[in-house]
Amino acid sequence: MSKTRALPLDHTVINVHFDMDRAQAVFESLGFQLTPRGRHSLGSINHLIVLEDDYVEIVGLPTGTDVLRQEVLDSPIGIDGLVFQTQSADNTYASLSKAKHSVQAVQAFSRPVELDGMTYLASFRTTRFSPGTFPAGRVYFCQHLTPELVWRKEWQSHANQAIRTSAFLIVANKPAQEAKKYLAASQGALIKGVYGEYRIRGQHYELVFVTPTQYAECYGALSCQQHSQQSETRDSFFGAIALQTQNLASVKSRVILTQQRYPEIQWREQQGRLTVLIPFFHTLLDFVQ
């Protein structure tokens, strides 16, 4: 078996459209320390859940303006993005183009970050596969020109003790075929798991590919039903984000507190795992210890 490791994971994305205020309240209640709200030059807003090696981006759209980021508006609410790190968006673009992959021109953008009364610009360059390349959602590469404005210690300490993304679940009608498409993005090696799933392993994470039946068997009533319905017209969708935590008890206490405020939220505890469904954001989080 090849020991090739996939590219480092930069971040995953949860799209909340115009419901950012509720998203901020929910994720903070779940025990995440969110960065201050950011405003991209492209016309989107965000909060980050900054972890040790990667982060989860909660992205949305501002109200009261016609300047809206079209790719965010066109994407469904829910887990919407898988982003790998690159040291050079231009080199990534050249490499993928040479290999005859359909990619968009390198995109540069920024957002202001306030620190100690001063305003700085967090700047990025991204290389994106063309829309529709991956039916599950947006897959792209991010080059951080100012990583020191993202990975800051004051934003990496969470009450639920989450420390990193450990897995990203892709549900596909033909998981083996779908997984092979992700090899072009991740540059990893594909293996078959003990339960019939397919996996691409990174240094601190795995991409896991399962069928809709396997997904339903694993999560039961907690599976994202909205996404399951979409799977009838889409070949694949992003089914869950697994987050490693140092203490499941701290997660459980925050989930119980959050459910009191948002009774729609559902959860289930198993040995070494606590799964949380946020149905109004079509998002499934799997906390593992």
JODAKA-V678680 format. One record per backbone hydrogen bond with DSSP energy under -1.0 kcal/mol. NH is the residue of the N-H (numbers start at 1). CO is the residue of the C=O. If there is no record, write none. Layout:
nh=NH co=CO
nh=NH co=CO
This chain:
nh=6 co=201
nh=7 co=186
nh=10 co=83
nh=11 co=83
nh=12 co=55
nh=13 co=81
nh=14 co=57
nh=15 co=78
nh=16 co=59
nh=19 co=16
nh=23 co=19
nh=24 co=20
nh=25 co=21
nh=26 co=22
nh=27 co=23
nh=28 co=24
nh=29 co=25
nh=30 co=26
nh=31 co=28
nh=32 co=27
nh=35 co=48
nh=38 co=46
nh=40 co=44
nh=41 co=110
nh=43 co=40
nh=45 co=60
nh=46 co=38
nh=47 co=58
nh=49 co=56
nh=51 co=54
nh=52 co=163
nh=56 co=49
nh=57 co=12
nh=58 co=47
nh=59 co=14
nh=60 co=45
nh=61 co=17
nh=68 co=66
nh=69 co=43
nh=73 co=69
nh=74 co=70
nh=78 co=15
nh=80 co=13
nh=81 co=13
nh=82 co=138
nh=83 co=11
nh=84 co=140
nh=85 co=8
nh=86 co=142
nh=92 co=88
nh=93 co=89
nh=94 co=90
nh=95 co=91
nh=96 co=92
nh=97 co=93
nh=98 co=94
nh=99 co=95
nh=100 co=97
nh=101 co=96
nh=104 co=128
nh=107 co=126
nh=109 co=124
nh=111 co=122
nh=113 co=120
nh=115 co=118
nh=118 co=115
nh=120 co=113
nh=122 co=111
nh=124 co=109
nh=125 co=143
nh=126 co=107
nh=127 co=141
nh=129 co=139
nh=130 co=102
nh=133 co=130
nh=137 co=134
nh=138 co=80
nh=140 co=82
nh=141 co=127
nh=142 co=84
nh=143 co=125
nh=145 co=123
nh=149 co=146
nh=150 co=147
nh=151 co=147
nh=152 co=150
nh=155 co=152
nh=156 co=153
nh=160 co=31
nh=161 co=158
nh=163 co=244
nh=164 co=244
nh=166 co=242
nh=167 co=242
nh=168 co=206
nh=169 co=240
nh=170 co=208
nh=171 co=237
nh=172 co=210
nh=173 co=235
nh=178 co=174
nh=179 co=175
nh=180 co=176
nh=182 co=178
nh=186 co=182
nh=187 co=183
nh=191 co=199
nh=193 co=197
nh=196 co=193
nh=198 co=209
nh=199 co=191
nh=200 co=207
nh=202 co=205
nh=207 co=200
nh=208 co=168
nh=209 co=198
nh=210 co=170
nh=215 co=211
nh=216 co=212
nh=217 co=213
nh=218 co=214
nh=219 co=215
nh=220 co=216
nh=222 co=219
nh=223 co=220
nh=225 co=223
nh=228 co=224
nh=229 co=225
nh=230 co=226
nh=231 co=227
nh=232 co=229
nh=233 co=230
nh=234 co=230
nh=237 co=171
nh=239 co=169
nh=241 co=284
nh=242 co=167
nh=243 co=286
nh=244 co=164
nh=245 co=288
nh=246 co=161
nh=251 co=247
nh=252 co=248
nh=253 co=249
nh=254 co=250
nh=255 co=251
nh=256 co=252
nh=257 co=253
nh=258 co=254
nh=259 co=255
nh=260 co=256
nh=262 co=258
nh=265 co=262
nh=266 co=277
nh=268 co=275
nh=270 co=273
nh=273 co=270
nh=274 co=287
nh=275 co=268
nh=276 co=285
nh=277 co=266
nh=278 co=283
nh=281 co=278
nh=282 co=279
nh=283 co=278
nh=285 co=276
nh=286 co=241
nh=287 co=274
nh=288 co=243
nh=289 co=272
